[in-house]
Amino acid sequence: MNAYQPRTEDMQFLLSRVLNAPAQLQALPAFAEVDADLMQQVLEEAGKFVGEVIAPLNRDGDEIGAQWADGAVTMPPGFKGAYQAFWQAGWPALASSPENGGQGLPTVLEAMLYEMLSAANIGWTMAPGLLHGAYECIKHHASDELKAQYLEKVATGEWLATMCLTEPHAGSDLGLARTKAVPLPDGNYAVSGTKIFISGGEHDLTDNIVHLVLARLPDAPPGPKGLSLFLVPKFYPDGSRSRVHCDRIEEKMGLHGSPTCVMRFDEAICQIVGEPSKGLNAMFVMMNAARLHVALQGIGLLDAAWQKADAYAQERRQMRAPGKGKSAAEADYIAEHPAMRRILDTQRAWVDAGRVLAYRTALELDLIKHSADAATQATAQRWCALVTPVMKSVFTHQAFHGGSDCLQVFGGHGYVREWGIEQIVRDARVTMIYEGTNEIQAIDLLVRKVLTDGGTGMNALLDTIAADLPKSAKTHTPAMARIQTLRAITQQIVQAAPKEAALAYRVADDYLRAVALVLMDWAWLRIEAGVDAGTPNADARWLVPAKALRSWVLPEFQMRSFIIVQQCVAA
Ligand SMILES: Cc1cc2nc3c(=O)[nH]c(=O)nc-3n(C[C@H](O)[C@H](O)[C@H](O)COP(=O)(O)OP(=O)(O)OC[C@H]3O[C@@H](n4cnc5c(N)ncnc54)[C@H](O)[C@@H]3O)c2cc1C
């Protein structure tokens, strides 16, 4: 079984030729020194680290997994050493501010790093995956005292962090959370309650763990508006242990390298982060960062599945492929059979569209942070708000379903453990569930974001997309026609939604997928525009997947718009 190996030259092509990222970033004073050479160097070093240190641990992570005994969790062999090497080399701090111990590099490099890490070993990657969100949350909402104690440790990854939201009866609906926080005379709080499914709630990777916990104050109103956020460390600054216990870890379908913990808070002394009853606001900073990361998990896992399937299809021979003559004595490679070609080229189309969208979103995050121009910031905010739930949903969906198609390329050999493709399918399944299920992402997009402004923001996003199409695609093209249809169906839902309360919720997923297809079309038109005579292997590497997108992926747009129109008419 071959471990995943990052192919950074493809990523570099998308970053530089397609998104023109180095020039865009250098226009921001914060990144004046970050040129194309530096970005390439960081990417290559990251690829080397991921390929040499993280990927080889993937199999043990799955087969041995994290182990719980008496409240302590031992991570799979090699995980701790790899994490120590990771943080000491400064990888977690890539995009954190230099004043907090970070390297101050662009977010897009961090996004590319996490895509590769997820592809190589998602179980291991879950541990540092929440760090950047925790860093932003503490930086923007915690008191100066908390920042002095925790910000740099989290920014650099010396300590890992968790996000403690879910409770046994409160999953998608966090407003049902019952964990209590009682104010103490000294200004601290005591938190009591049980949180479940907490990724990395306990482990031996770092000396300390910083838990960010949603809980309710005694006089707080019911529902999500009554939740406050608290920081509970495993160890306090004086070295004493807090009353936070890991009662067990879950047995699960995949992701065995990541301990999914039941955490008991037993009057654990802690401090509040941000204002009372404004916990969800503070937590959203972390959740948004985490949603982009989960989209990158989907993209990475699908790329890893494709890599395995592509390699296998080029070695295994079965039957004659059509048009190859009739001699039964010879057999052709699986890769030459049209049904298998279709699977492989289609997944490539998804992965590279995902990369363009995720990298562009990361660039927009840097514009939000570092641009001095209010209009640029507003456009970037809109992009991130609308595109993030779309990416989280469709690329995690595709990681599982497209990963399963890649397993099909192996026939029966994919269903047995030897080739490692079944692990990818098992690991990918949860990405559709956590960080807000994909149903919740669709509702977030349509009900909370598109309908609340009557479709104005979505139309503005479509203006941005239309203006950014290559010249050849700007008039009377299928891409422009799909953009117009999406504008029309947005208006149709806006008008029909008030007639029937359930309508928008019923078509939310169709709508999200229609938006995704328009975005993917844009992404591939930009990729094709970036290909020129000097692009190595341009035909097979870029133009064949572009064709697959048009043949096998984009036709779904008609089906989704048909469903939406039917439902609106019937409302
Ligand atoms: C491996 C793993 C790691 C996790 N890590 C963390 C973590 O680190 N921190 C943390 O706090 N949580 C974590 N979670 C929890 C995860 O975020 C929740 O499982 C998820 O939010 C869904 O909640 P639930 O499981 O209670 O499902 P429910 O909310 O009960 O949902 C059940 C089904 O109903 C659907 N549904 C619910 N409400 C609606 C609605 N309004 N409209 C349409 N459909 C709806 C859901 O989409 C889902 O399909 C993790 C979970 C797993 C499995």
The ligand as an SDF file (V2000), in Angstrom:
LIG
                    3D

 53 58  0  0  0  0  0  0  0  0999 V2000
  -15.9470   12.0180   15.1690 C   0  0  0  0  0  0  0  0  0  0  0  0
  -16.6930   13.2120   15.6730 C   0  0  0  0  0  0  0  0  0  0  0  0
  -15.9750   14.3190   16.1240 C   0  0  0  0  0  0  0  0  0  0  0  0
  -16.6640   15.4130   16.6400 C   0  0  0  0  0  0  0  0  0  0  0  0
  -15.9520   16.4650   17.1840 N   0  0  0  0  0  0  0  0  0  0  0  0
  -16.6130   17.4200   17.8760 C   0  0  0  0  0  0  0  0  0  0  0  0
  -15.9040   18.4110   18.6260 C   0  0  0  0  0  0  0  0  0  0  0  0
  -14.6670   18.4580   18.6290 O   0  0  0  0  0  0  0  0  0  0  0  0
  -16.6180   19.2980   19.3650 N   0  0  0  0  0  0  0  0  0  0  0  0
  -17.9740   19.2740   19.4150 C   0  0  0  0  0  0  0  0  0  0  0  0
  -18.5540   20.0930   20.1060 O   0  0  0  0  0  0  0  0  0  0  0  0
  -18.6820   18.3700   18.6910 N   0  0  0  0  0  0  0  0  0  0  0  0
  -18.0350   17.4390   17.9360 C   0  0  0  0  0  0  0  0  0  0  0  0
  -18.7460   16.4960   17.2270 N   0  0  0  0  0  0  0  0  0  0  0  0
  -20.1940   16.5300   17.2670 C   0  0  0  0  0  0  0  0  0  0  0  0
  -20.8100   16.9550   15.9370 C   0  0  0  0  0  0  0  0  0  0  0  0
  -20.5500   18.3120   15.6970 O   0  0  0  0  0  0  0  0  0  0  0  0
  -22.3130   16.6040   16.0040 C   0  0  0  0  0  0  0  0  0  0  0  0
  -22.3940   15.1960   15.9150 O   0  0  0  0  0  0  0  0  0  0  0  0
  -23.1000   17.2770   14.9070 C   0  0  0  0  0  0  0  0  0  0  0  0
  -23.1580   18.6600   15.1210 O   0  0  0  0  0  0  0  0  0  0  0  0
  -24.5350   16.7290   14.8160 C   0  0  0  0  0  0  0  0  0  0  0  0
  -25.1520   16.6500   16.0700 O   0  0  0  0  0  0  0  0  0  0  0  0
  -25.8540   15.2890   16.5150 P   0  0  0  0  0  0  0  0  0  0  0  0
  -24.8710   14.2030   16.3110 O   0  0  0  0  0  0  0  0  0  0  0  0
  -26.4110   15.4750   17.8570 O   0  0  0  0  0  0  0  0  0  0  0  0
  -27.0350   15.0630   15.4610 O   0  0  0  0  0  0  0  0  0  0  0  0
  -28.4850   15.7420   15.5080 P   0  0  0  0  0  0  0  0  0  0  0  0
  -28.3400   17.2130   15.7000 O   0  0  0  0  0  0  0  0  0  0  0  0
  -29.3390   14.9950   16.4430 O   0  0  0  0  0  0  0  0  0  0  0  0
  -28.9750   15.5040   14.0160 O   0  0  0  0  0  0  0  0  0  0  0  0
  -29.4660   14.2420   13.5320 C   0  0  0  0  0  0  0  0  0  0  0  0
  -29.8310   14.4320   12.0450 C   0  0  0  0  0  0  0  0  0  0  0  0
  -30.8850   15.3930   11.9430 O   0  0  0  0  0  0  0  0  0  0  0  0
  -30.5020   16.4480   11.0960 C   0  0  0  0  0  0  0  0  0  0  0  0
  -31.0110   17.7110   11.6160 N   0  0  0  0  0  0  0  0  0  0  0  0
  -30.9430   18.2010   12.8680 C   0  0  0  0  0  0  0  0  0  0  0  0
  -31.5230   19.4080   12.9410 N   0  0  0  0  0  0  0  0  0  0  0  0
  -31.9530   19.6970   11.6940 C   0  0  0  0  0  0  0  0  0  0  0  0
  -32.6310   20.7990   11.0930 C   0  0  0  0  0  0  0  0  0  0  0  0
  -32.9470   21.8850   11.7910 N   0  0  0  0  0  0  0  0  0  0  0  0
  -32.9190   20.7280    9.7780 N   0  0  0  0  0  0  0  0  0  0  0  0
  -32.5640   19.6520    9.0380 C   0  0  0  0  0  0  0  0  0  0  0  0
  -31.9470   18.5840    9.5510 N   0  0  0  0  0  0  0  0  0  0  0  0
  -31.6430   18.6060   10.8530 C   0  0  0  0  0  0  0  0  0  0  0  0
  -28.9780   16.4690   11.1070 C   0  0  0  0  0  0  0  0  0  0  0  0
  -28.4630   17.0540    9.9170 O   0  0  0  0  0  0  0  0  0  0  0  0
  -28.6650   14.9790   11.2050 C   0  0  0  0  0  0  0  0  0  0  0  0
  -28.6870   14.4020    9.9260 O   0  0  0  0  0  0  0  0  0  0  0  0
  -18.0880   15.4150   16.6570 C   0  0  0  0  0  0  0  0  0  0  0  0
  -18.7850   14.3210   16.1610 C   0  0  0  0  0  0  0  0  0  0  0  0
  -18.1170   13.2280   15.6800 C   0  0  0  0  0  0  0  0  0  0  0  0
  -18.9130   12.0480   15.1960 C   0  0  0  0  0  0  0  0  0  0  0  0
  1  2  1  0
  2  3  1  0
  2 52  2  0
  3  4  2  0
  4  5  1  0
  4 50  1  0
  5  6  2  0
  6  7  1  0
  6 13  1  0
  7  8  2  0
  7  9  1  0
  9 10  1  0
 10 11  2  0
 10 12  1  0
 12 13  2  0
 13 14  1  0
 14 15  1  0
 14 50  1  0
 15 16  1  0
 16 17  1  0
 16 18  1  0
 18 19  1  0
 18 20  1  0
 20 21  1  0
 20 22  1  0
 22 23  1  0
 23 24  1  0
 24 25  2  0
 24 26  1  0
 24 27  1  0
 27 28  1  0
 28 29  2  0
 28 30  1  0
 28 31  1  0
 31 32  1  0
 32 33  1  0
 33 34  1  0
 33 48  1  0
 34 35  1  0
 35 36  1  0
 35 46  1  0
 36 37  1  0
 36 45  1  0
 37 38  2  0
 38 39  1  0
 39 40  1  0
 39 45  2  0
 40 41  1  0
 40 42  2  0
 42 43  1  0
 43 44  2  0
 44 45  1  0
 46 47  1  0
 46 48  1  0
 48 49  1  0
 50 51  2  0
 51 52  1  0
 52 53  1  0
M  END
$$$$
